[in-house]
Amino acid sequence: METCVQSGNGRKLLYEEVAAKIGGMIDNGTFRAGDRVPSIRDLSQKLRVSANTVMEAYANLENIGRIEARPQSGFYVRSSIPEPALKPTVKLETEKLKPRQIIENNVTIQVMRNITNPTLLQLGGAIPNYELLPADRLNRILAAETRRFPVQSISYAATKGTKRLRTQIAKRSINFGCSQSADDLVITSGCVEAISLALQAICRPGDTVAIGSPVYYTFLNFLRWLGLKVLEIPSTPKEGMNLEVLSYAIRHNPVHACLAISNFDNPAGSLMPDEKKQELVRLLARHEIPLIEDDVYGDLAFGSVRPTALKTYDEKGLVLYCSSFSKTLAPGYRVGWIVPGRFRPQIIQLKALFNIATATPNQLAIAEFLTNGGYDHHLRKLRRTYSRQVDQFRDTVGRHFPLGTRVSRPEGGFVLWVELPEEINTMKLYETALKEGISIAPGRIFSLGNNYDNCLRLNAAVWSEQIEQGLETLGGLAKAMVL
Ligand SMILES: Cc1ncc(COP(=O)(O)O)c(C=O)c1O
């Protein structure tokens, strides 16, 4: 980098020259999407200009979408690939907004099998990066806790979970505007168990569950298993479920529960704004419809503020809040929880019936990690890494995928939703990619209809040269499918 900016040439103002310099370095690849550009102080010293000049230059680059400010962190290069449309085009037609019976889908079963196949390059599973999780520390704590409590650790825990863990989790609820107590919570074996208990407590076979679409396919699987119908409500990767459509659907169909991920939805990545969260909770409360909330990605916000939960706005005890440590600490420990509101007695009864209690040593270890293990410090590192990688993924897709491709721009979590040009069928792309040793999650598995045949989900949790090459190969295969 040159050490000095020449000014007064009559053509450009000083701040424009600084902006042009940084813009040029983004163009020539010196700074790539997700990279942090020099701090204001650093650049002003290096270029021998005032901090105000650099601030103006950065504001200018921010306005034209080249960089973005991240609170308490600095300025970062934005990737230029467009995002999916803000609003899906939906016609309010009763015909289309009907509950549907779920039939077993062989495609989903096959895709799920490949998502865990270690011989394939995994680009599609919503699996955290194990290298970023504090395995050593957590496992050491587990060993220490079982030594400290030898008898308790081999005993059944209470069905609702150990008091210490419930207290630690309850304390964290202040982060999203709730003030839960240990008694509000029931510990579960992961978030999926929490959701399945919630559905069983609320619904009977034949009932209908409204759910944002594209839908996390595991939900479709267990809704099918429980004999429930699904009512898919279109969502956008920006703000989630379309509430106008939901409201219309509720007025024209019996809806017995709603299942929603308002923070960094899987697969769309959306973050519902607070007003919309409030509106959703109120809308369902007016109809006395229980709302099952999956907040498993809520702690992975890239910004400095942890987003609120739907539970934050629950005035009637109708929201059943479900989450776990699977995305942030240890999916293998199978520790999650539910805050079931007015359904607490049924949830405890079901948990006792089907599972007795969650494994005690894992509860002891996670409680100790939350108390003394530096969970917040760990989360900050994780969020920074995922934020950078999401940009790297978007940038790489932008460079290698066919023209017209759009990629979601989640503000948390690690899954990306990719919309390819209409003529590309991602089931075919999935088959071709498999032959190259690459596994993706095609759009078809995220809906009962053929709504997302040109879409796919990517997992940005892991970044490596091999992944970058895999994306390049995938982009090349997609390009070859463009007519
Ligand atoms: C939205 C969502 N909910 C729940 C889970 C699974 O959570 P757990 O492993 O805690 O059961 C996943 C994992 O992919 C997920 O994406």
The ligand as an SDF file (V2000), in Angstrom:
LIG
                    3D

 16 16  0  0  0  0  0  0  0  0999 V2000
  -33.6180  -25.6280   12.8850 C   0  0  0  0  0  0  0  0  0  0  0  0
  -33.0250  -26.7780   13.6000 C   0  0  0  0  0  0  0  0  0  0  0  0
  -33.6020  -27.2380   14.7080 N   0  0  0  0  0  0  0  0  0  0  0  0
  -33.0850  -28.2760   15.3890 C   0  0  0  0  0  0  0  0  0  0  0  0
  -31.9500  -28.9090   14.9450 C   0  0  0  0  0  0  0  0  0  0  0  0
  -31.4060  -30.0630   15.6900 C   0  0  0  0  0  0  0  0  0  0  0  0
  -31.2100  -29.7340   17.0170 O   0  0  0  0  0  0  0  0  0  0  0  0
  -30.7380  -30.8370   18.0750 P   0  0  0  0  0  0  0  0  0  0  0  0
  -29.5000  -31.4780   17.5070 O   0  0  0  0  0  0  0  0  0  0  0  0
  -30.4700  -30.0700   19.2920 O   0  0  0  0  0  0  0  0  0  0  0  0
  -31.8390  -31.8150   18.2350 O   0  0  0  0  0  0  0  0  0  0  0  0
  -31.3210  -28.4840   13.7760 C   0  0  0  0  0  0  0  0  0  0  0  0
  -30.1290  -29.1640   13.2590 C   0  0  0  0  0  0  0  0  0  0  0  0
  -29.8100  -29.1340   12.0930 O   0  0  0  0  0  0  0  0  0  0  0  0
  -31.8700  -27.3780   13.1000 C   0  0  0  0  0  0  0  0  0  0  0  0
  -31.2980  -26.9110   11.9900 O   0  0  0  0  0  0  0  0  0  0  0  0
  1  2  1  0
  2  3  1  0
  2 15  2  0
  3  4  2  0
  4  5  1  0
  5  6  1  0
  5 12  2  0
  6  7  1  0
  7  8  1  0
  8  9  2  0
  8 10  1  0
  8 11  1  0
 12 13  1  0
 12 15  1  0
 13 14  2  0
 15 16  1  0
M  END
$$$$
